Amino acid sequence: MSSATQLALIRETFPVGPLQCNCTIIGDPLTKKAIVVDPGGNPDLIMARLGKL
């Protein structure tokens, strides 16, 4: 696969929890595997974002 046809890494940052700290989702669009960095709260919102990505 050439670099022109590779899919970009998924990265999305959004505020969660009572302090509105930034949560980041980093994922591979091919394998659909991801990590969640600093979830801090709102698990339903995080899971919904993961489902969309």
Sequence and secondary structure as in RCSB ss.txt:
>XXXX:A:sequence
MSSATQLALIRETFPVGPLQCNCTIIGDPLTKKAIVVDPGGNPDLIMARLGKL
>XXXX:A:secstr
  TTTS   EEEEEEETTTTEEEEEEE TTT  EEEE   S HHHHHHHHHH 
